[in-house]
């Protein structure tokens, strides 16, 4: 029995409306949802150090409060070295973590004679701020920590920023802006906002990156008040110039594979640069999974920093 023209018209209208709804969902709601998770979500990734404090590691500390260079209130701990300090580490945690992630590194830093400053980046832990920008605005938190360490604590130079994942990106961005930062330990950084969003899209979702991943990139930057191309760690590494950078990667890290650290390493112009690829499988967990090798690499790196 032939389909009547009226039924065809109804079917055509239904298909058009379903197509419009599908387009709105995939091109509107989906990128908004992923962008909201990245920038506004307050998810805390469970950390084995949750509930611990410096005293848990035998470290004396002071509770500190200061502001980023754009005025965001930040909270953390200051850990003075015993005796004359060799310098000062400022530790920067990763996305959806807090300063407690960096406690084992701070224990090592104290053992080899350095002051330590651990703090929660904006929109994390006990610090203020209403948005996460994957390192771009967080660089201002790092610069605020440097300013606080030098002016309020009279902390010993050199100032070395030790960051993991998003914290590494913030560290590199901050060092590109400030000559007060003498060196960086960049553990599991990414290459750029665009590269990391597209990489993670392909890693977790079997869908074409265009156009949704591109919408996420530009919406994330728009929400954060910057241009997508501004969050570029290769360019930041070039701007750091001759100051030493140690690039750290984990062999089995699918999120920030060793090729990322290698590419950043080759972009650095520093004669004191270094790179180590540690055995392991988990993103940002090189210090916990291969601590002896990691600590040896850091100790060897520190002697390349002027003033050490």
Secondary structure, 3 states (H helix, E strand, C coil): CCCCHHHHHHHHHHHHHHHHHHHHHHHHHHHHHHHHHHHHCCCCCCCCCCCCCHHHHCCCCEEEEEECCCCCEEEEEEECCCCCCCCEEEEECCCCCCHHHHHHHHHHHHHCCCEEEEECCCCCCCCCCCCCCCCCCHHHHHHHHHHHHHHCCCCCCCEEEEEECHHHHHHHHHHHHCCCEEEEEEECCCCEHHHHHHHHHHHHCCCCCCCHHHHHHHHHHHHHCCCHHHCEHHHHHHHHCCCCEEEEEECCCCCCCHHHHHHHHHHCCCCCCEEEEECCCCCCCHHHHCHHHHHHHHHHHHCCCCCC
